[in-house]
Amino acid sequence: MTYAFELDERLGIPLPRLAKDFDDFTEREQSEILLRWEEIRGTIPDRIKQLERIIIAKQEQLNVEENFKLSCRLNSEIAELAGTINELHLWFRVNQDITAGPVHH
């Protein structure tokens, strides 16, 4: 197969893996890819909300945490989750043009 959607553990969604430029796929393949991507893309807002709830819980923990090391760890976890949300926002904007070519992570 010249394309697949593989789960990105950190983001919690499948991402497209294209073995060639999007324009090099047949129209049928392009339609299949876009249809699958739109299904995945539709789940991104719920994933973001899930991560936001985790951030809020960690912020509440941070507000009462007195141990410096634990506070630092919570801060780091919050920053990582915020970075994940930012990346999900970027993927959400990847619309109907998956023309950027092969995606490698």
C-alpha positions in Angstrom: 0.0 0.0 0.0 1.3 3.5 -0.9 -0.6 5.1 2.0 -1.7 4.3 5.5 -3.1 6.0 8.6 -1.0 5.1 11.6 -1.9 5.9 15.2 0.3 8.6 16.7 0.4 7.7 20.4 1.1 11.2 21.7 -1.6 12.9 19.6 -4.1 10.1 20.1 -5.2 10.1 16.4 -4.1 8.3 13.3 -1.9 10.4 10.9 -1.5 9.9 7.2 1.6 8.2 5.9 2.0 8.8 2.2 4.7 7.0 0.2 4.4 9.6 -2.6 3.1 13.1 -3.3 -0.6 13.4 -2.9 -1.0 14.5 -6.5 0.6 11.3 -7.7 -2.3 9.2 -6.3 -5.2 8.3 -8.5 -8.4 10.3 -8.1 -9.9 7.3 -6.4 -7.1 6.9 -4.0 -7.1 10.7 -3.3 -10.8 10.5 -2.5 -10.3 7.5 -0.2 -7.5 9.3 1.6 -9.5 12.5 2.0 -12.6 10.7 3.2 -10.5 8.8 5.9 -8.8 12.0 6.9 -12.1 13.9 7.3 -13.3 11.1 9.6 -10.1 11.4 11.7 -10.1 15.2 11.5 -13.7 15.2 13.0 -12.4 13.5 16.1 -9.7 16.2 16.8 -11.9 18.7 18.7 -13.0 15.9 21.2 -9.4 14.9 21.6 -8.4 18.5 22.4 -11.2 18.8 24.9 -10.0 15.6 26.6 -6.5 17.0 26.9 -7.8 20.3 28.2 -9.6 18.5 31.0 -6.4 16.8 31.9 -4.6 20.1 31.9 -7.2 21.7 34.2 -6.9 18.8 36.6 -3.1 19.1 36.7 -3.4 22.9 37.2 -5.7 22.3 40.2 -3.1 19.9 41.6 -0.3 22.5 40.9 -2.3 25.2 42.8 -2.1 23.2 46.0 1.2 21.4 45.5 3.9 22.4 48.0 6.6 20.0 46.9 8.9 21.8 44.4 9.9 18.7 42.5 6.3 17.6 42.0 5.4 21.2 41.0 8.1 21.1 38.4 6.9 17.8 37.1 3.3 19.0 36.9 4.4 22.1 35.1 6.3 20.0 32.6 3.3 17.7 32.0 1.1 20.7 31.5 3.5 22.1 28.9 3.7 18.8 27.1 -0.1 18.5 26.9 -0.3 22.1 25.7 2.2 21.3 23.0 0.1 18.3 22.0 -3.0 20.5 21.7 -1.1 23.0 19.5 0.0 20.2 17.2 -3.6 18.9 17.1 -4.8 22.3 16.0 -2.2 22.3 13.2 -3.4 18.9 12.0 -7.0 20.1 12.2 -6.2 22.8 9.7 -4.8 20.2 7.3 -7.9 20.2 5.2 -8.6 18.8 1.9 -5.1 19.3 0.6 -2.8 16.7 1.9 -0.5 17.9 -0.8 2.5 18.5 1.4 4.0 15.1 0.3 5.1 12.2 2.4 4.8 12.7 6.2 7.6 11.3 8.2 7.8 11.3 12.0 
